[in-house]
């Protein structure tokens, strides 16, 4: 019996009878969750195991009545589930995001050969290796089988330093202010919006957020994160900021573009924060005044670094540009394979996830 199996519901560990980020859930399933984005955390499971800082985010996204168990980060906190041993390591993607190390508990027997079993597995979920001052910094460990995301698995994707991104963001906001416009940055409600808020220079003016993003700001604070003062984006708030000569910066899911909610904010300029903005054609096709190549995923150099650092003898690649990374790894002498998934990671059009779309449709946060 293999330690990890790819099933129509997602990755499954028979030894522990649990799923990793299942995309099709029912109330008999136990889930181990890497992070709170809706392509990794779906409603309907009986229980959810996650990191402590992910727990309030899961409740904000999936409902306050879900049954959760938290496991601290670190190999020293390894937890036995059935005949499997599970440990969580920080993934650096969004607050509470985890890489999941799984191995078979000593003394247990199984039918598979060691090669078929895969030895010790590390499943990254989504990750980035650079520190951002808000999310727990990623930690890797050695493993036999690595399952890595590859959302931005092309050599063209190489992120700029945070210092440059901060300068670009705040320079654009100041330019918007000189035109008497609020600066609206379209970004995922979970992770990207909070990162934009910490990068913004609050001395320039007030920071405002769409209800969906503001609810996650509150969940971040509940998890212990430090964020600047952020208030609800309303027509009254943006009007007051313009009257004071300091038009606001607003973070919002892109799904509100063209909506009555956005129009009511008054004169605006819009930007998108996404790794896809690194591609000139994507920026050109977007109906926005500015694009910022800001991503919470690993770029090409980080993906290669993660593969090297784990020392994995075989690597499964999932989400996004899988084929180029698999080809590169095989040509470099590392056995690699594509791992099919229902989701493909951060989507270039539109820049939102399904929870953002639902939030924008109602104007409410995921869980009142």
N, C-alpha and C positions, 0 to 999 in steps of 0.2 A: 504494500500500500504506500503510495507516494505521500510525502508529508504535506505538500500543497497541490491542489488540483484546480484547474480552470474549469468552471461550470457555467451554465447559462445564468446563474445568479451572481456570478463573480468568483473570486478566489476563495477556496474552501480548504480548511485544515481538518481532515477526518480524525486525526489523533486527538484534537481538542474539541471537535464538533462545533466549530465557529467559522464565520465568514469574515473576510477582510474587505471592508468598504463594499458590501453587497449592493447591487443596483436594483435588485428585485427582492423585496422583503416580505416576510409574513411573521405572525406573532409567535412562531415556534423557534425563530432563529436567534442565535447569539452573534453579535457583530463586534469586531474589533475595528475601530475607526481611526484613520490617519488624521483627518481634520474635518471641519464643518462645511466645506463647500458642497453644494447639492449633487455634484457628480461623484461624491465620495461618501456622503452621509444622507441616507434616505430614510423616510419615516416608515414605521410598521414593524420593526424588529422587537423581539421580546426584551433584549437587554443590549446595552452599548458600553463597551470598554474603551476608554480614551484617556488622554492625559488630564491632569487636574485643571489646567487652564483652558482646555478645550470644552470642559463640561458645561460652563455657563453659555458658551457659544452654541453647543448642540441644543441646549434647552431653548435658546432664543430662536433657533432655526426650526427645530422639530416639535417643540411644545414642552411646556414645563412639567408635564406629567410623565415623560418618558423615564424608563428605568435605566440609570447609568451607574457605572463603577469606574472610579478613576485609578490609574496606575502611575506613580511618579516616574519621571524620566530616569534612565540609568540602568545599566546592566545589573547593578546590585539589587534592583527591585524586581528582578525576574519573577514572574508569576506562573505557577503551574495551572494549566487548564486541561483537565483530562490527562492525556499522555503527552501533551505539548507544553513547552516552556516559552513564555512570551515576555519580551522586554520592549519598552518604548524608548526611542532616542529622539531628541529634537530634530525637526526637519527644516526649520528656518523659513517655511513658506508663509504661514499666517500664525497668529498666536495660538499656541496649543498644538500645532501640527506635529505629527510624529512619524518617524520611520519605525517599522515593526520588525523586530528580530524574532524569528521562530526556530526552535530546534526541538528534536524529540527528547523527552525526558529519559535520563539514563536508566537502563534496566528494562525498558519496554522493548517488545519484539514487534517485528513487522515483516511482511513478505517481500518487500522490495529490496533490491540490491542497494548498496550505498549510493551508487551513481543515480539510480532511478529516484531514490529518496531525496536527493539534492542536498543532503547534509544540513548545514545551518543556512537559513534563508534570511535575507534582508529585503523588505519590501518598502520602498521609499515613500510611496504616495507622491505628492507634489513637494518639491524642495528647492531651496537655493542655499548656496554655501557661504554667501557673503552676509555679514551682520548688518542689520538695519536699525539697531537701537530700540526696536519695539518688539520684535519676535525673538523667541529663544533661538540662539545661534545653533546651526546644524552641527550634529555630531555623527560621524560615520564609525562603523566597526567592521572587523573582518567577517567574511562570510564565504560560503561555498557557492551559493546561488544568489545573485542580485537581481531584483526586479526594479528597474528604474523607469521613471517617466521620461518622455522625450518630447514634451510639448514644443520646445524650441530647438529641436535636434538638427540644426543646420549651421554650418560655419559662419553664415552671415549674422547670426544672432550673438552679439557680444555687448554686454551692458556697460554703460558709462558709470564712473564712480558716483556715489550718492551726492558728494559735494557738488559735482557739476549739475546733477539733476535738480538739486535744491536751488541752485543759482538760476537755472533755466525757468523753473516753475515760478519763483518769486519775481523774476524780471518780467515774465509775461503777466503776472497778476498786477504788478505796478503799471505796466503799459495799459491794461484794461481800465485801471482806476483813472488814468489820465484821460481816457475816453469817456469816463462816467458810466462804465459798464461793470456789472458783477461778473466775476470770473467763475464759470461753471466747469468743473472738471468731472467728466464721466468716468466712473471707475466702479469695480465690483464693490458691493456693499460690505462684504466681508474681506478684510485684509488690505486691499488696495486703497479703499477710502480712508482707513485709519492711517495708513502709511503716508498718504498725501497730506493729511492733517498734521502729522508730526514734521513733515518736511516744510510746511508753509511757515512763513515768518509772520506770526500773529501780531507783531507790532505794526504791520501794514494796515490791518483792519480786522473785522470780525470773521470768524470761521463758522460756517453754517452747513447743515447737512439735511438731506432728504430723510424722511422718517425711517426708511429701510436701513440707511447707513447709520443713523443716530442710534437705532436700537442695538446695533453691533458695537458702537462706541460704548454704550452702557454695559454690554456684556464683557467687553475688554476691561473696563474698569472693575467689574465684578471679579474678573480673573486676576486683578492686581496690576494691570498695565497703567502706565502714566501717559495721559493724553492732555493736550491743551484744552482750554475752554471751547466747547462747541455747543451751539444752540440750533434749534429747529429752523430750517429754511422756510420762511413765509414771505409774502409780499410786503408785509409791514417791516420785517427785519431787513430785507434788502433795500427798501425805500429809505429807512432810517439811516442805513450805512451810507447810501449815496448822498443824503442830505448833509451828513457830517463830513463829506468829502473823502470818505474812505470806503468805496464800494467793496462788498464782501467777496470772499472766496467760498464757493459752494461745492460740496461733493455730492454726487448723485449717480444712480445707475443710469446707463445710457438709454434704457427703455423708456425714459420720460421724454426723450427728444421729440419735439413737435407737439407735446401734450399741453393741455390747459394749465396744468400745474407749473410747467416751465415758463409758459408765456406770462403768467401772472407775476413772475419775479421781476418783470420790467426789463430794461435794456441789459443784455448779456453778451458775453463772448464765450464760446464753448471750446473745450479741449478734451481729448481722450488720453487717459493714462493706460497704456498697455504695451507689452512687448512687441505686439504687431506693428506698432508705430515705427519700429526700426526699418520697416520696409516702405520705401518711398511711395510705391503704388498704393498701399493701403491708406497712407495719409492723404494722398491725392483724391482717392475715391470717397473719403469721409467728408460729410458736410459739416466741417468744424474749422475753427480758425487756427488750431494748434494741436499737435500730437506730441506726447511725451513717451519715450520708450522706457517706461518704468514697469518692471515685471517682478513678480514674486516667485518666478520659476528659475531654474538653472539655465544659464546660457550654454552655448556649445563648449567653451573651455571648462565650465563647471561640471558638465555631464561627463566629459572625459576624465576629469580629476576624480570624480566620485567612483567611476569604474576602476581606476587605478588604485585608489586608496583602500577600497574594500578587499582587493586581492581576489575577487571572485573568479572561480574557474569556469563559470558559465553565467551569461547575463541575458535576462529577458527584458525586452524593451516594449513599453506600452505608452499609450496616449501621444497623439501628435505625430511628428515626423519620425516614425519608427524605422523605416527601411534604410535611410541614410546612416543612422547610427549603427544599426545591425551590420550593414555592409562594412563600415569603417572598423568595427570591432573584429569581425571575421578576418578582414585583410590584415589586421594588426596581430592576429594569432589567438584571439580569445573567442571560444565558441559562444555564439549569440543567436537569439531567435526573437521573432516578433510575437507578442502576446496580445491577442485580440481583446478588445474592450468595447463596451457599449458606448462609452464616451471617448472623446478625442482631446480632452483638456481644454485650455483657454481658447475660446473661439474668436476668430478675427472679425466676424460679422454676425450679429452685433456684439459689442463688448459687454456682455452681461451673462449671468447664469440664470437658471430657471427660477430660483428664489427671487432674484432681482426683478424678473418679469412679473411675478405674482405680486410682489410688493408694490411695484409701480402701478399695476392695474387697480389696486385697491387704495393706494395712498397710505396704507398702514404698514406697521412693522410686522415681521413674520409671526410674532406671538405677542398679543397685546399685554 
